Amino acid sequence: MIKESMFFADPKIKDYREISLDDVLTEYLLCKGTWDGKGNEINKKVSIKSIVDSALFIYNLKSNSTNKKAVEYYCEREACRRILLSGNSIVVPDDIWNKCNMKNKEFTGTK
């Protein structure tokens, strides 16, 4: 159970175990993009530390060391369980990356 003081606004989860890795990866890719300025694909592999802010945002969690460590732990645990972990990075599943890529193209008007 997470204390209400750990949230900025209404709590969206009751326990860190409720964090959805797919939702966190989706938010990260929609924010950071799926291609660079030259049209090269990017973010098919993301570091665990880099997705923490996306999780904090999605779940209205305050940016403090307890929340950051918990988010990092549960995202890493889920990635390991799903065999998505490669060193300190998570290999983004193709279906999530492709869905975000289509959405990013829709937002930018790119074909």
N, C-alpha and C positions, 0 to 999 in steps of 0.2 A: 504494500500500500504506500503510495506516494503522498506526502503531506501537501495540503493545499498551498502552503507557503512556497512550494517549489514551482508554482505556476504563475504566469503573468495574468492570465484571465481564467475563464472557466476551464477546469481540467478536462482534457480530452481522453485521458487514459487513467486507470486506477493503479496500474502496476507497469513497470518498465517492460515486462514480458509481453505486453500488448503492442509494443512497437512493431510496425510492419516494415520490414526491410524493403519490400517492393515499393511502398509509398515513399519511403525516404529516398531511395534511388531515383524514383520518378521526379520528385521535387528537385533533387540535385540536378538532374539532367535538364529539366525545364528551366532552371535558373542559370546553369553554367553553359548549356548548349551541347550540341552533338556534332558540330563541325567548327573548324577554325576559319579565319579570314580567307584562307586559300582554298577552302572547300574540302579540306581533309577531315576525315572522321576523327573525333576525339571522345574522350571519356567512356571508352568501352571497358576501361579498368580504372577504378577510383580508389584512392586511399581511404581507409576507415576513418581517419581523423578529419578528412575533408567533408564527409557527409554528416558529421555531428551537428553542425549549424542547421542543416536542413531538417533534421529530426527535432531539434529544439524549437524551430519555427512551426513545424506542423502540429506539434503537441502542446504548444503554448508554454513550454518549459523555460524557466529562467536559465540564463547562461552562468552557471556556477560549476565548480569542480565536481560536485556530487553528480549533478545531472549529466555533465559531459562524460564522465567516466562510466556511468551507468548506460548511457546511450551507446557509447563505444563498445562496451562489453556485450550488450545484447545484440547489437548489429553484427559484431564479429562472431558471436555464438551462432546466430542464425545463418550467416554466410558459411561458416564451417559446417554446420549441419547439412546445408544444401550443396556442399562441395563447390562453393563459389570463391573460396579464399585462395589467394595466390600471394604468398608472402604477407605483406601488410596491406594488400590491396584486395578489393572485391572485383571479380570479373562480372560485369553487368550482363544479365541474361539478354539474349538477342531480342526476345519479344518486348522487353521493357525498353531497350535502347531504340528499337524500330518504332515503337509507339510514340516515344518522346521525340524522335527525329521527325516523324510525320507532323506532330503537333508544332514543333519548332518551325518547320517549313511553312505550316499554315499561318503561324503568327507573323513570319517575316515575308510571306508572299513568294517564297522561293519554290521553284518546281524541282 
